[in-house]
């Protein structure tokens, strides 16, 4: 199971950190061990590290309205999102 790192900017870091939406939408598609991170130098840059059972399923999910709605709820700026896969 690969570990994935995702970083992006958000509108409100405190809101993003408090949100339960990530877990609610990602766990049903096999994403586990989700850990959150913040950038101490850039207040609105955040990241996740997570274990992904099926990368194709995650990639497909990220194209859905449910993913867009979850990101909008969390204040994610999708154009800043970068995925890195453990090598």
KABELZI-V612662 format. One record per helix or strand of 2 or more residues. SS is the DSSP state (a for helix, b for strand). FROM is the first residue (numbers start at 1). TO is the last residue. Records with the same first field share a line. If there is no record, write none. Layout:
SS: FROM-TO, FROM-TO
//
This chain:
b: 2-10, 31-38, 45-52, 76-85
a: 13-18, 21-29, 55-61, 65-74
//
